[in-house]
């Protein structure tokens, strides 16, 4: 039997916080303010991996 592992297509806000090393409150603020793009899925917010990359790249460019 072969097992296939799927890659996450999107992340929860708490997963994004962990990825960035931020607290959940700060990450929720970044999402609510639109600094990190997200979409509403039912009652939850979801963030595409490329949106996390956009935020990181934008912050790096601002620091340069």
Jmol script that loads the backbone (N, CA, C; Angstrom):
load data "model"
ATOM      1  N   UNK A   1       0.831  -1.170   0.000  1.00  0.00           N
ATOM      2  CA  UNK A   1       0.000   0.000   0.000  1.00  0.00           C
ATOM      3  C   UNK A   1       0.887   1.249   0.000  1.00  0.00           C
ATOM      4  N   UNK A   2       0.557   2.207  -0.816  1.00  0.00           N
ATOM      5  CA  UNK A   2       1.328   3.426  -0.961  1.00  0.00           C
ATOM      6  C   UNK A   2       0.605   4.579  -0.262  1.00  0.00           C
ATOM      7  N   UNK A   3       1.347   5.347   0.520  1.00  0.00           N
ATOM      8  CA  UNK A   3       0.772   6.489   1.213  1.00  0.00           C
ATOM      9  C   UNK A   3       1.265   7.762   0.558  1.00  0.00           C
ATOM     10  N   UNK A   4       0.343   8.657   0.246  1.00  0.00           N
ATOM     11  CA  UNK A   4       0.671   9.929  -0.359  1.00  0.00           C
ATOM     12  C   UNK A   4       0.444  11.024   0.665  1.00  0.00           C
ATOM     13  N   UNK A   5       1.449  11.839   0.862  1.00  0.00           N
ATOM     14  CA  UNK A   5       1.331  12.944   1.804  1.00  0.00           C
ATOM     15  C   UNK A   5       1.079  14.224   1.025  1.00  0.00           C
ATOM     16  N   UNK A   6       0.021  14.914   1.388  1.00  0.00           N
ATOM     17  CA  UNK A   6      -0.340  16.149   0.709  1.00  0.00           C
ATOM     18  C   UNK A   6       0.312  17.342   1.385  1.00  0.00           C
ATOM     19  N   UNK A   7       0.736  18.288   0.577  1.00  0.00           N
ATOM     20  CA  UNK A   7       1.258  19.548   1.098  1.00  0.00           C
ATOM     21  C   UNK A   7       0.074  20.472   1.368  1.00  0.00           C
ATOM     22  N   UNK A   8       0.162  21.240   2.424  1.00  0.00           N
ATOM     23  CA  UNK A   8      -0.898  22.193   2.735  1.00  0.00           C
ATOM     24  C   UNK A   8      -1.007  23.225   1.615  1.00  0.00           C
ATOM     25  N   UNK A   9      -2.211  23.472   1.169  1.00  0.00           N
ATOM     26  CA  UNK A   9      -2.439  24.474   0.122  1.00  0.00           C
ATOM     27  C   UNK A   9      -2.589  25.857   0.720  1.00  0.00           C
ATOM     28  N   UNK A  10      -2.984  25.916   1.989  1.00  0.00           N
ATOM     29  CA  UNK A  10      -3.105  27.171   2.695  1.00  0.00           C
ATOM     30  C   UNK A  10      -2.878  26.936   4.167  1.00  0.00           C
ATOM     31  N   UNK A  11      -2.675  28.011   4.907  1.00  0.00           N
ATOM     32  CA  UNK A  11      -2.325  27.896   6.313  1.00  0.00           C
ATOM     33  C   UNK A  11      -3.346  28.626   7.176  1.00  0.00           C
ATOM     34  N   UNK A  12      -3.479  28.186   8.411  1.00  0.00           N
ATOM     35  CA  UNK A  12      -4.268  28.914   9.389  1.00  0.00           C
ATOM     36  C   UNK A  12      -3.430  30.081   9.900  1.00  0.00           C
ATOM     37  N   UNK A  13      -4.086  31.009  10.574  1.00  0.00           N
ATOM     38  CA  UNK A  13      -3.371  32.155  11.125  1.00  0.00           C
ATOM     39  C   UNK A  13      -2.365  31.686  12.175  1.00  0.00           C
ATOM     40  N   UNK A  14      -2.732  30.688  12.963  1.00  0.00           N
ATOM     41  CA  UNK A  14      -1.793  30.189  13.975  1.00  0.00           C
ATOM     42  C   UNK A  14      -0.583  29.507  13.334  1.00  0.00           C
ATOM     43  N   UNK A  15      -0.766  28.833  12.209  1.00  0.00           N
ATOM     44  CA  UNK A  15       0.369  28.236  11.500  1.00  0.00           C
ATOM     45  C   UNK A  15       1.290  29.321  10.953  1.00  0.00           C
ATOM     46  N   UNK A  16       0.701  30.397  10.448  1.00  0.00           N
ATOM     47  CA  UNK A  16       1.500  31.510   9.932  1.00  0.00           C
ATOM     48  C   UNK A  16       2.296  32.146  11.068  1.00  0.00           C
ATOM     49  N   UNK A  17       1.662  32.313  12.227  1.00  0.00           N
ATOM     50  CA  UNK A  17       2.363  32.876  13.387  1.00  0.00           C
ATOM     51  C   UNK A  17       3.567  32.025  13.734  1.00  0.00           C
ATOM     52  N   UNK A  18       3.390  30.730  13.742  1.00  0.00           N
ATOM     53  CA  UNK A  18       4.498  29.823  14.060  1.00  0.00           C
ATOM     54  C   UNK A  18       5.595  29.904  13.007  1.00  0.00           C
ATOM     55  N   UNK A  19       5.212  29.968  11.734  1.00  0.00           N
ATOM     56  CA  UNK A  19       6.188  30.046  10.647  1.00  0.00           C
ATOM     57  C   UNK A  19       7.043  31.311  10.760  1.00  0.00           C
ATOM     58  N   UNK A  20       6.401  32.429  11.128  1.00  0.00           N
ATOM     59  CA  UNK A  20       7.093  33.708  11.189  1.00  0.00           C
ATOM     60  C   UNK A  20       7.770  33.947  12.530  1.00  0.00           C
ATOM     61  N   UNK A  21       7.448  33.122  13.505  1.00  0.00           N
ATOM     62  CA  UNK A  21       8.018  33.325  14.833  1.00  0.00           C
ATOM     63  C   UNK A  21       7.356  34.472  15.575  1.00  0.00           C
ATOM     64  N   UNK A  22       6.113  34.791  15.210  1.00  0.00           N
ATOM     65  CA  UNK A  22       5.343  35.860  15.831  1.00  0.00           C
ATOM     66  C   UNK A  22       4.343  35.248  16.793  1.00  0.00           C
ATOM     67  N   UNK A  23       3.839  36.080  17.681  1.00  0.00           N
ATOM     68  CA  UNK A  23       2.741  35.665  18.533  1.00  0.00           C
ATOM     69  C   UNK A  23       1.443  35.653  17.734  1.00  0.00           C
ATOM     70  N   UNK A  24       0.453  34.944  18.254  1.00  0.00           N
ATOM     71  CA  UNK A  24      -0.830  34.850  17.566  1.00  0.00           C
ATOM     72  C   UNK A  24      -1.511  36.213  17.480  1.00  0.00           C
ATOM     73  N   UNK A  25      -1.445  37.005  18.538  1.00  0.00           N
ATOM     74  CA  UNK A  25      -2.086  38.330  18.537  1.00  0.00           C
ATOM     75  C   UNK A  25      -1.493  39.227  17.455  1.00  0.00           C
ATOM     76  N   UNK A  26      -0.173  39.252  17.348  1.00  0.00           N
ATOM     77  CA  UNK A  26       0.483  40.084  16.328  1.00  0.00           C
ATOM     78  C   UNK A  26       0.089  39.613  14.932  1.00  0.00           C
ATOM     79  N   UNK A  27       0.064  38.306  14.728  1.00  0.00           N
ATOM     80  CA  UNK A  27      -0.285  37.771  13.407  1.00  0.00           C
ATOM     81  C   UNK A  27      -1.731  38.088  13.063  1.00  0.00           C
ATOM     82  N   UNK A  28      -2.627  37.979  14.021  1.00  0.00           N
ATOM     83  CA  UNK A  28      -4.032  38.330  13.777  1.00  0.00           C
ATOM     84  C   UNK A  28      -4.158  39.802  13.403  1.00  0.00           C
ATOM     85  N   UNK A  29      -3.373  40.663  14.050  1.00  0.00           N
ATOM     86  CA  UNK A  29      -3.381  42.089  13.737  1.00  0.00           C
ATOM     87  C   UNK A  29      -2.876  42.327  12.315  1.00  0.00           C
ATOM     88  N   UNK A  30      -1.811  41.626  11.920  1.00  0.00           N
ATOM     89  CA  UNK A  30      -1.282  41.770  10.563  1.00  0.00           C
ATOM     90  C   UNK A  30      -2.291  41.311   9.519  1.00  0.00           C
ATOM     91  N   UNK A  31      -3.017  40.255   9.819  1.00  0.00           N
ATOM     92  CA  UNK A  31      -4.055  39.759   8.906  1.00  0.00           C
ATOM     93  C   UNK A  31      -5.228  40.740   8.864  1.00  0.00           C
ATOM     94  N   UNK A  32      -5.690  41.192  10.032  1.00  0.00           N
ATOM     95  CA  UNK A  32      -6.836  42.110  10.093  1.00  0.00           C
ATOM     96  C   UNK A  32      -6.542  43.430   9.382  1.00  0.00           C
ATOM     97  N   UNK A  33      -5.300  43.894   9.461  1.00  0.00           N
ATOM     98  CA  UNK A  33      -4.933  45.160   8.824  1.00  0.00           C
ATOM     99  C   UNK A  33      -4.624  44.997   7.335  1.00  0.00           C
ATOM    100  N   UNK A  34      -4.573  43.752   6.860  1.00  0.00           N
ATOM    101  CA  UNK A  34      -4.309  43.505   5.446  1.00  0.00           C
ATOM    102  C   UNK A  34      -2.834  43.436   5.097  1.00  0.00           C
ATOM    103  N   UNK A  35      -1.964  43.544   6.095  1.00  0.00           N
ATOM    104  CA  UNK A  35      -0.534  43.454   5.812  1.00  0.00           C
ATOM    105  C   UNK A  35      -0.147  42.050   5.359  1.00  0.00           C
ATOM    106  N   UNK A  36      -0.869  41.061   5.868  1.00  0.00           N
ATOM    107  CA  UNK A  36      -0.772  39.687   5.358  1.00  0.00           C
ATOM    108  C   UNK A  36      -2.119  39.368   4.740  1.00  0.00           C
ATOM    109  N   UNK A  37      -2.114  39.093   3.453  1.00  0.00           N
ATOM    110  CA  UNK A  37      -3.369  38.785   2.758  1.00  0.00           C
ATOM    111  C   UNK A  37      -3.960  37.494   3.287  1.00  0.00           C
ATOM    112  N   UNK A  38      -5.282  37.423   3.265  1.00  0.00           N
ATOM    113  CA  UNK A  38      -5.967  36.210   3.710  1.00  0.00           C
ATOM    114  C   UNK A  38      -7.323  36.132   3.027  1.00  0.00           C
ATOM    115  N   UNK A  39      -7.953  35.001   3.183  1.00  0.00           N
ATOM    116  CA  UNK A  39      -9.317  34.840   2.694  1.00  0.00           C
ATOM    117  C   UNK A  39     -10.142  34.188   3.788  1.00  0.00           C
ATOM    118  N   UNK A  40     -11.433  34.444   3.738  1.00  0.00           N
ATOM    119  CA  UNK A  40     -12.353  33.906   4.729  1.00  0.00           C
ATOM    120  C   UNK A  40     -12.887  32.581   4.198  1.00  0.00           C
ATOM    121  N   UNK A  41     -12.777  31.543   5.011  1.00  0.00           N
ATOM    122  CA  UNK A  41     -13.296  30.214   4.668  1.00  0.00           C
ATOM    123  C   UNK A  41     -14.227  29.797   5.805  1.00  0.00           C
ATOM    124  N   UNK A  42     -15.506  30.048   5.618  1.00  0.00           N
ATOM    125  CA  UNK A  42     -16.436  29.801   6.713  1.00  0.00           C
ATOM    126  C   UNK A  42     -16.182  30.820   7.809  1.00  0.00           C
ATOM    127  N   UNK A  43     -15.902  30.346   9.012  1.00  0.00           N
ATOM    128  CA  UNK A  43     -15.624  31.232  10.138  1.00  0.00           C
ATOM    129  C   UNK A  43     -14.132  31.471  10.330  1.00  0.00           C
ATOM    130  N   UNK A  44     -13.321  30.893   9.483  1.00  0.00           N
ATOM    131  CA  UNK A  44     -11.866  30.944   9.666  1.00  0.00           C
ATOM    132  C   UNK A  44     -11.180  31.739   8.571  1.00  0.00           C
ATOM    133  N   UNK A  45      -9.998  32.235   8.888  1.00  0.00           N
ATOM    134  CA  UNK A  45      -9.135  32.913   7.928  1.00  0.00           C
ATOM    135  C   UNK A  45      -8.087  31.928   7.450  1.00  0.00           C
ATOM    136  N   UNK A  46      -7.751  31.977   6.192  1.00  0.00           N
ATOM    137  CA  UNK A  46      -6.723  31.130   5.604  1.00  0.00           C
ATOM    138  C   UNK A  46      -5.753  32.005   4.826  1.00  0.00           C
ATOM    139  N   UNK A  47      -4.496  31.574   4.812  1.00  0.00           N
ATOM    140  CA  UNK A  47      -3.436  32.337   4.157  1.00  0.00           C
ATOM    141  C   UNK A  47      -2.691  31.412   3.202  1.00  0.00           C
ATOM    142  N   UNK A  48      -2.597  31.817   1.950  1.00  0.00           N
ATOM    143  CA  UNK A  48      -1.842  31.042   0.978  1.00  0.00           C
ATOM    144  C   UNK A  48      -0.351  31.198   1.248  1.00  0.00           C
ATOM    145  N   UNK A  49       0.435  30.155   0.990  1.00  0.00           N
ATOM    146  CA  UNK A  49       1.885  30.248   1.230  1.00  0.00           C
ATOM    147  C   UNK A  49       2.545  31.425   0.511  1.00  0.00           C
ATOM    148  N   UNK A  50       2.111  31.728  -0.696  1.00  0.00           N
ATOM    149  CA  UNK A  50       2.738  32.841  -1.428  1.00  0.00           C
ATOM    150  C   UNK A  50       2.413  34.189  -0.781  1.00  0.00           C
ATOM    151  N   UNK A  51       1.312  34.289  -0.047  1.00  0.00           N
ATOM    152  CA  UNK A  51       0.990  35.537   0.649  1.00  0.00           C
ATOM    153  C   UNK A  51       1.918  35.745   1.836  1.00  0.00           C
ATOM    154  N   UNK A  52       2.322  34.656   2.478  1.00  0.00           N
ATOM    155  CA  UNK A  52       3.311  34.755   3.552  1.00  0.00           C
ATOM    156  C   UNK A  52       4.634  35.225   2.950  1.00  0.00           C
ATOM    157  N   UNK A  53       5.011  34.647   1.815  1.00  0.00           N
ATOM    158  CA  UNK A  53       6.244  35.049   1.131  1.00  0.00           C
ATOM    159  C   UNK A  53       6.197  36.522   0.727  1.00  0.00           C
ATOM    160  N   UNK A  54       5.035  36.986   0.230  1.00  0.00           N
ATOM    161  CA  UNK A  54       4.889  38.402  -0.145  1.00  0.00           C
ATOM    162  C   UNK A  54       5.161  39.307   1.051  1.00  0.00           C
ATOM    163  N   UNK A  55       4.607  38.962   2.201  1.00  0.00           N
ATOM    164  CA  UNK A  55       4.809  39.762   3.405  1.00  0.00           C
ATOM    165  C   UNK A  55       6.291  39.799   3.775  1.00  0.00           C
ATOM    166  N   UNK A  56       6.937  38.640   3.789  1.00  0.00           N
ATOM    167  CA  UNK A  56       8.351  38.562   4.161  1.00  0.00           C
ATOM    168  C   UNK A  56       9.197  39.363   3.170  1.00  0.00           C
ATOM    169  N   UNK A  57       8.929  39.212   1.897  1.00  0.00           N
ATOM    170  CA  UNK A  57       9.716  39.934   0.880  1.00  0.00           C
ATOM    171  C   UNK A  57       9.501  41.442   0.988  1.00  0.00           C
ATOM    172  N   UNK A  58       8.276  41.868   1.250  1.00  0.00           N
ATOM    173  CA  UNK A  58       7.985  43.288   1.401  1.00  0.00           C
ATOM    174  C   UNK A  58       8.728  43.855   2.618  1.00  0.00           C
ATOM    175  N   UNK A  59       8.715  43.143   3.730  1.00  0.00           N
ATOM    176  CA  UNK A  59       9.417  43.595   4.941  1.00  0.00           C
ATOM    177  C   UNK A  59      10.921  43.645   4.702  1.00  0.00           C
ATOM    178  N   UNK A  60      11.458  42.666   3.983  1.00  0.00           N
ATOM    179  CA  UNK A  60      12.893  42.658   3.685  1.00  0.00           C
ATOM    180  C   UNK A  60      13.262  43.841   2.794  1.00  0.00           C
ATOM    181  N   UNK A  61      12.408  44.158   1.815  1.00  0.00           N
ATOM    182  CA  UNK A  61      12.663  45.284   0.926  1.00  0.00           C
ATOM    183  C   UNK A  61      12.611  46.602   1.691  1.00  0.00           C
ATOM    184  N   UNK A  62      11.686  46.711   2.662  1.00  0.00           N
ATOM    185  CA  UNK A  62      11.594  47.925   3.461  1.00  0.00           C
ATOM    186  C   UNK A  62      12.835  48.112   4.328  1.00  0.00           C
ATOM    187  N   UNK A  63      13.429  47.014   4.760  1.00  0.00           N
ATOM    188  CA  UNK A  63      14.599  47.079   5.624  1.00  0.00           C
ATOM    189  C   UNK A  63      15.877  47.397   4.844  1.00  0.00           C
ATOM    190  N   UNK A  64      15.827  47.148   3.536  1.00  0.00           N
ATOM    191  CA  UNK A  64      17.023  47.370   2.708  1.00  0.00           C
ATOM    192  C   UNK A  64      17.267  48.835   2.413  1.00  0.00           C
TER     193      UNK A  64
END
end "model"
wireframe off; spacefill off
backbone 0.3
color backbone group
